[in-house]
Amino acid sequence: MDDLSWETLGTDIDYACPGFDVRRDEVRFPDGETDGFHYVDEPPAVVVLPLTPDGDVVVIDEWRQAVGRVNRGIPAGTMEPEDGGEGSADSGVTDDAIERAAARELAEETGYEADSFERLTTVEPTNGMANAVHHHVLATGCEPTADRDLDHNESISVETVPYDDLLAAVVDDGLRDGRAVTAVLWYELLHR
């Protein structure tokens, strides 16, 4: 596999904005040719599948400017330095940091707190164009006990739905958010 590796000769940020950067690496391909390669550079994130004691899922509906519509999903967000998840990609991210970030995102976006957390999986959802790493977490025993603390650019409503309804939405294309689909399918594989 080493004969497929690209050598990074240099790197610069071409564009920076809140949440991510666009990075350009100067690379040498296995055949010796060189070129630039652009990609989205962002910190690791958590995706939380929150279940109430009755087994319902706490879902969010959020405006998504990139697709121009309200999107049904589940709480998710960037790991913050105070979580212990700073840095690009997922280098050095611990289970404790993931749990702290999951608890924070769950409370901020929904006002719910969980009794326990379990890591479902870690994926690189778009590794052809971004170094994004998403840590999917199951949160159980979720109750509405926390204060929401939305970011200035978040428009989110919260409700609970039966798990089987959310699973059906995955199958019939009613749930389009890839992070939520991944979490539901991993939960289905591991727990049902």
Buried (B, 14 or more C-beta within 10 A) or exposed (E): EEEEEEEEEEEEEEEEEEEBBBBBBBBBEEEEEEEEBEBBBBBBBBBBBBBBEEEBBBBBEBBEEEEEEBBBBBBBBBBBEEBBBBEBBBEEBEEEBBBBBBBBBBBBBBBBBBEEBBBBBBBEEEEEEBBBBBBBBBBBBBBEEBEBEEEEEBEBEBEBEEBEEBBEBBEEEEBBBBBBBBBBBBBEEEEE
